[in-house]
Amino acid sequence: MSRVAGRFVLPALVAALFAAPLWFMVVGSLRPTSMPPPRTLELLPPEPTLEAYRRLPELIPVFTYLANSAVVAAVAVPLTVVVAALTGFGVRLLTPAARRRAVIALLVVLLVPVTAVWATRFEVFRLAGVVDTIVPLLAPALLAVSPFLVLLYAWSFGGIPASQLQSARLEGASWLTIWRRVALPQVRPATLAVAVLAFTFHWANFIDPLLYLHSGDRYTFPLALRFLLLLNPTDWPLLMAGCVIATVPCVVVFLLAQRVLLSDDPLAALRRGRP
């Protein structure tokens, strides 16, 4: 009985704990428009309706903002993966002493608050003449978004025996070829995790579009949620509908990544679309 509880009941309770906010967000979006939030928890609204989703495109250009966010994610996520993987592989090739110093330096950078560099970054982009373009939104990808992603790759590459890398080197392969053909195929779970984390960051990025974008046709979807709050702060079903639309891509990406990770053959599962 204890084994069953540990294997099924406890994971189900944890999953329900994390899924509950998503469920109540969906339920809130199905309430009649202009209705206040319920005073108590409810599994379904008394009169569910899709009116909030119908009104949403009438207030803001939802599809334009979604397309802008999709473009940023489509360019930034692969760029983040490549930069993090190359940097992590470079850390793996260092001597043990140099590797420790590199890891310490990455940890120090990780501790620096993002707010400390906002003013400097804005001035750099202003002098470069790229404010109100997509470039500042892609810039974090050139730095692998976060040192944590580099450390994740460095730790994953650390599990590859040095003999494999040296054998490929003796065969005449360059380090770039070894990274692409020998190292990367052995750290697919890390690549998938980095891709999911990068997608979540770029899709939900609110501060950078707020700082650097001025033209309405370039806004991303996180800004749309702020506009909804400013336009009608008391229409909770409308706000919840916007939150649901913003959350769905992240949930879909997470579920696809989980399906691939749990498959015996991740690449085959990704091609087939099933475990």
C-alpha positions as CSV (number, residue, x, y, z in Angstrom):
1,M,0.0,0.0,0.0
2,S,2.8,2.4,0.9
3,R,4.5,1.6,-2.5
4,V,1.3,2.4,-4.3
5,A,0.9,5.7,-2.4
6,G,4.5,6.6,-3.1
7,R,4.3,5.8,-6.8
8,F,0.8,7.1,-7.7
9,V,-1.0,9.0,-4.9
10,L,1.8,11.4,-3.9
11,P,2.7,12.3,-7.5
12,A,-1.0,12.9,-8.3
13,L,-1.3,15.2,-5.3
14,V,1.8,17.2,-6.3
15,A,0.5,17.4,-9.9
16,A,-2.9,18.6,-8.7
17,L,-1.2,21.2,-6.5
18,F,0.6,22.7,-9.5
19,A,-2.3,22.3,-11.9
20,A,-4.9,23.9,-9.6
21,P,-3.9,27.6,-10.4
22,L,-4.1,26.8,-14.1
23,W,-7.5,25.2,-13.7
24,F,-8.9,28.1,-11.7
25,M,-7.4,30.5,-14.3
26,V,-9.3,28.7,-17.0
27,V,-12.5,28.7,-14.9
28,G,-12.1,32.4,-14.2
29,S,-11.9,33.1,-18.0
30,L,-15.2,31.2,-18.5
31,R,-17.2,33.4,-16.2
32,P,-19.6,36.0,-17.7
33,T,-17.7,39.2,-18.5
34,S,-17.5,42.0,-16.0
35,M,-18.3,39.6,-13.1
36,P,-16.0,39.9,-10.1
37,P,-13.9,36.9,-9.0
38,P,-15.8,34.3,-6.9
39,R,-15.6,34.7,-3.1
40,T,-15.0,30.9,-2.8
41,L,-13.3,28.3,-4.9
42,E,-15.4,26.9,-7.7
43,L,-14.8,24.0,-10.1
44,L,-16.9,25.5,-12.8
45,P,-18.7,28.9,-13.2
46,P,-22.5,28.7,-12.9
47,E,-23.0,29.9,-16.5
48,P,-19.8,29.2,-18.4
49,T,-19.3,31.3,-21.5
50,L,-16.5,32.1,-24.1
51,E,-17.5,35.7,-24.2
52,A,-14.2,36.9,-22.8
53,Y,-12.3,35.1,-25.6
54,R,-14.6,36.7,-28.2
55,R,-14.1,40.2,-26.8
56,L,-10.3,39.9,-26.4
57,P,-9.5,40.6,-30.1
58,E,-11.9,43.6,-30.1
59,L,-9.8,45.4,-27.5
60,I,-6.2,44.5,-28.5
61,P,-4.6,43.0,-31.6
62,V,-4.1,39.6,-30.1
63,F,-2.8,37.9,-33.2
64,T,-0.3,40.6,-33.9
65,Y,1.1,40.4,-30.4
66,L,1.2,36.6,-30.5
67,A,3.0,36.6,-33.9
68,N,5.6,39.0,-32.5
69,S,6.2,36.8,-29.5
70,A,6.4,33.7,-31.8
71,V,9.0,35.4,-34.0
72,V,11.2,36.3,-31.0
73,A,10.9,32.8,-29.6
74,A,11.6,31.1,-32.9
75,V,14.8,33.0,-33.4
76,A,16.0,33.3,-29.8
77,V,15.5,29.8,-28.6
78,P,17.8,28.0,-31.1
79,L,20.3,30.8,-30.7
80,T,20.2,30.3,-26.9
81,V,20.7,26.6,-27.2
82,V,23.7,27.0,-29.6
83,V,25.4,29.6,-27.4
84,A,24.9,27.7,-24.2
85,A,26.0,24.4,-25.7
86,L,29.2,25.9,-27.2
87,T,30.1,27.7,-24.0
88,G,29.3,24.7,-21.9
89,F,31.5,22.5,-24.1
90,G,34.3,25.1,-23.9
91,V,34.1,24.9,-20.1
92,R,34.3,21.1,-20.4
93,L,37.5,21.2,-22.4
94,L,39.3,23.4,-19.8
95,T,41.8,21.9,-17.3
96,P,40.3,21.0,-13.9
97,A,41.7,24.1,-12.3
98,A,40.6,26.4,-15.1
99,R,37.2,24.7,-15.1
100,R,36.7,25.5,-11.4
101,R,37.6,29.1,-12.0
102,A,35.1,29.3,-14.9
103,V,32.3,27.7,-12.8
104,I,33.0,30.2,-10.0
105,A,32.9,33.1,-12.4
106,L,29.6,31.9,-13.9
107,L,28.1,31.6,-10.4
108,V,29.2,35.1,-9.6
109,V,27.6,36.4,-12.8
110,L,24.5,34.4,-11.9
111,L,24.3,36.3,-8.6
112,V,24.3,39.8,-10.3
113,P,20.7,41.1,-10.3
114,V,19.3,41.9,-13.7
115,T,18.1,45.3,-12.5
116,A,21.7,46.4,-12.0
117,V,22.4,46.4,-15.8
118,W,19.1,47.7,-17.1
119,A,20.3,51.3,-17.5
120,T,23.6,50.3,-19.0
121,R,22.0,47.9,-21.5
122,F,19.5,50.5,-22.6
123,E,22.2,53.1,-23.2
124,V,24.2,50.6,-25.3
125,F,21.2,49.7,-27.4
126,R,20.3,53.4,-27.8
127,L,23.8,54.3,-29.0
128,A,23.7,51.4,-31.4
129,G,20.4,52.7,-32.8
130,V,18.4,49.4,-32.3
131,V,15.8,50.6,-29.7
132,D,12.3,49.8,-30.9
133,T,13.5,46.8,-32.9
134,I,13.7,43.1,-32.2
135,V,17.4,43.2,-31.6
136,P,17.3,44.0,-27.8
137,L,14.8,41.1,-27.4
138,L,17.3,38.7,-29.0
139,A,20.4,40.0,-27.2
140,P,19.9,37.8,-24.1
141,A,20.2,34.8,-26.4
142,L,23.7,35.8,-27.4
143,L,24.6,35.5,-23.7
144,A,22.8,32.1,-23.4
145,V,20.0,34.0,-21.3
146,S,21.5,32.9,-18.0
147,P,24.8,31.4,-16.7
148,F,22.6,28.6,-15.3
149,L,22.0,27.2,-18.8
150,V,25.8,27.2,-19.5
151,L,26.4,25.4,-16.2
152,L,23.7,22.9,-17.1
153,Y,25.5,22.1,-20.3
154,A,28.9,22.0,-18.7
155,W,27.7,19.5,-16.1
156,S,26.1,17.4,-18.8
157,F,29.2,17.4,-21.0
158,G,31.3,16.5,-18.0
159,G,29.7,13.0,-18.1
160,I,31.3,12.3,-21.5
161,P,34.6,10.4,-21.0
162,A,37.7,12.3,-22.0
163,S,38.8,9.2,-24.0
164,Q,35.9,9.7,-26.5
165,L,36.9,13.3,-27.1
166,Q,40.6,12.5,-27.5
167,S,39.9,9.6,-29.8
168,A,37.8,11.8,-32.1
169,R,40.6,14.4,-31.9
170,L,43.2,11.9,-32.9
171,E,41.0,10.9,-35.9
172,G,41.4,14.5,-37.2
173,A,38.1,15.9,-36.2
174,S,38.0,19.6,-35.2
175,W,36.6,20.6,-31.8
176,L,33.5,22.0,-33.5
177,T,32.9,18.7,-35.3
178,I,33.4,16.8,-32.0
179,W,30.9,19.2,-30.3
180,R,28.3,18.6,-33.0
181,R,28.7,14.9,-33.8
182,V,30.1,13.4,-30.5
183,A,29.1,15.6,-27.6
184,L,25.7,17.0,-28.5
185,P,24.0,13.7,-29.3
186,Q,24.9,12.4,-25.8
187,V,23.3,15.4,-23.9
188,R,19.9,15.5,-25.6
189,P,18.0,15.7,-22.3
190,A,20.1,18.8,-21.4
191,T,19.4,20.3,-24.8
192,L,15.7,19.8,-24.4
193,A,15.7,21.3,-20.9
194,V,17.6,24.3,-22.1
195,A,15.2,24.8,-25.0
196,V,12.2,24.7,-22.7
197,L,13.7,27.1,-20.2
198,A,14.8,29.4,-23.0
199,F,11.3,29.3,-24.6
200,T,9.7,30.1,-21.3
201,F,12.0,33.1,-20.7
202,H,11.6,34.6,-24.2
203,W,7.9,34.0,-24.4
204,A,7.2,35.5,-20.9
205,N,9.8,38.3,-21.2
206,F,8.0,41.5,-20.1
207,I,10.7,43.9,-19.0
208,D,12.7,44.0,-22.3
209,P,9.7,44.7,-24.6
210,L,8.6,47.3,-22.1
211,L,12.0,49.0,-22.1
212,Y,12.9,48.9,-25.7
213,L,9.7,48.7,-27.8
214,H,7.8,51.9,-28.6
215,S,5.8,51.0,-31.7
216,G,2.5,49.2,-31.1
217,D,2.9,46.9,-34.0
218,R,6.0,45.5,-32.5
219,Y,4.7,44.7,-29.0
220,T,4.8,41.2,-27.7
221,F,2.0,39.4,-25.9
222,P,3.2,40.0,-22.3
223,L,2.6,43.7,-22.9
224,A,-0.9,42.9,-24.1
225,L,-1.8,41.6,-20.6
226,R,-0.6,44.8,-19.1
227,F,-2.7,46.8,-21.6
228,L,-5.8,44.7,-20.6
229,L,-5.2,45.6,-17.0
230,L,-5.0,49.3,-17.9
231,L,-8.0,49.2,-20.2
232,N,-10.4,47.4,-17.9
233,P,-8.9,46.5,-14.5
234,T,-12.2,45.2,-13.2
235,D,-13.0,42.8,-16.0
236,W,-11.5,39.7,-14.4
237,P,-12.8,37.1,-17.0
238,L,-11.1,39.1,-19.8
239,L,-7.8,39.3,-17.9
240,M,-8.0,35.5,-17.2
241,A,-8.7,34.8,-20.8
242,G,-5.5,36.7,-21.8
243,C,-3.6,34.8,-19.1
244,V,-4.8,31.5,-20.5
245,I,-3.8,32.4,-24.0
246,A,-0.3,33.4,-22.8
247,T,0.1,30.2,-20.8
248,V,-1.1,27.7,-23.4
249,P,2.2,27.8,-25.5
250,C,4.3,27.2,-22.4
251,V,2.2,24.3,-21.3
252,V,2.2,22.7,-24.8
253,V,6.0,23.0,-25.0
254,F,6.4,21.5,-21.6
255,L,4.1,18.5,-22.4
256,L,6.0,17.9,-25.7
257,A,9.3,18.0,-23.9
258,Q,8.1,15.6,-21.2
259,R,6.8,13.2,-23.9
260,V,10.2,13.2,-25.7
261,L,12.2,12.8,-22.4
262,L,10.1,9.9,-21.3
263,S,10.4,8.1,-24.6
264,D,12.9,5.3,-25.1
265,D,13.9,6.9,-28.5
266,P,13.5,10.7,-28.1
267,L,14.2,11.6,-31.7
268,A,11.8,9.0,-33.0
269,A,9.1,10.2,-30.6
270,L,9.6,13.7,-31.7
271,R,9.2,12.7,-35.3
272,R,6.1,10.6,-34.6
273,G,4.6,13.0,-32.1
274,R,3.9,10.1,-29.6
275,P,5.8,8.2,-27.0
